[in-house]
Amino acid sequence: MYLLLDARYISYHNWEMVFLEEMSGAPCTALTFIGSTFNKWLSNDTISHGLITGLLSHWPDIRRWIIYLHTSCIKDESYDIDIRKACKTAVVIFLALTRDGILKGWSKKVITDTKIMPLIFDLWKLETFDARFSSYIGRSRTERESVILNSCLLMASEAKTPIDWDHALRPFDGQPTEVVRTALSHLSQEVARRDLDPECIAWDIHIITAFSFRDDMRDDFFRLGVITTLTNVIHLIVGRSFESSDLTFAARCISNVSLFLRTRMQDADGIPWVSEAVRAGVIMGLVKSQRFIPFMDNDRAREGPTDVLYSVLPAYTVYRSLLLPIVSAMDEVKELGLDEQMDKRGKLYASWKFLLETTERRRWLKYDRPEHVHVQTCHNDDVRRIIYDSCYRDVDA
């Protein structure tokens, strides 16, 4: 197959004609075959080392073919749409190999490549804004743009391999706001499907989380309603039934949202964001997530929903403007009897009880006289004490 990806063939002027006749094209066939079977071969310890060495040695030629297919076919509107889609699918299937940890050495080359990373971003953008190029097929699959982009972001973080963002964001003209819009649009499209792909949704949430660490993107996410969008994902997941093969991915959606909420609400003055989450029904959504807890990836993932109920929300009840809507949301949960359906031995229920007890204590505090001052240590290092005066104003001391 590597012979079909010899970069010297790129200069063959009639290659387009051959592709039109065969409708699959030798290079696309090779990329698809390698991308879809390589993982299976790697499971064989006796040949895995040789396979990795072969991939690394042929990567320069493969790279040139991928760039050529992207610029000369996928992006060329003069070609028939089926040809452009076939090329795009082949490229995506091959680049999905970045998700395999065994290929970490090769994946680092992809992440630092100033032409391949912009190409990955461009394919992600293309799928988002041109439905003809969607890789969705009605079920979970690993060969999707979100999987590739997420794998690259994870690898960059874990291996401390920097991405050249000036080059990577060229498909967005270097505008962080456009990246934010694309991330939210891609997620919105996925959650609107009748048959969900929970794996892709989980990766979309993780991509949003990764981008939210950037100072030039975080505020745009908040401004464009990321809190409500992600809280609604919890409601979507807890309201659906999933095949056993998708339960882990569905649970990952909830844990990823919870980890996002915990992180973003703890590293900043999160009053407006907590208020948005509460009004979007985050408490009820987390209570309903009980059945997904056992399917979450690890202890850290399982701590996401419990931390929001046990650490984040109770800390914000020191604000009377948040105490009242939190109490109202909890009353709604109790009226529906959802708390009685929780596992009384689990951490999620313990977190619910702690939030309930905290709000019960604070809802009866009186603030109608000047000497009735409530001093409370907040979770946020930027806010040491919250004092309520007779006008119910919050004063940072």
Secondary structure, 3 states (H helix, E strand, C coil): CHHHHCHHHHHCCCHHHHHHHHCCCHHHHHHHHHHHHHHHHHCCHHHHHHHHHHHHHHHHHHHHHHHHHHHHHHCCCCCCHHHHHHHHHHHHHHHHHHHCHHHHHHHHHHHHCCCHHHHHHHHHHHHHHCHHHCCCCCCCCCCCHHHHHHHHHHHHHHCCCCCCHHHHCHHHCCCHHHHHHHHHHHHHHHHCCCCCCHHHHHHHHHHHHHHHCCHHHHHHHHHCCHHHHHHHHHHHHHCCCCCHHHHHHHHHHHHHHHHHHHHHHHCCCCHHHHHHHHHCCHHHHHHHHHHHHHHCCCHHHHHHHHHHHHHHHHHHCCCHHHHHHHHHHHHHHHHCCCHHHCCCCCHHHHHHHHHHHHHHHHCCCCCCCCCCCCEEECCCCCCCEEEECCCCCEEEC
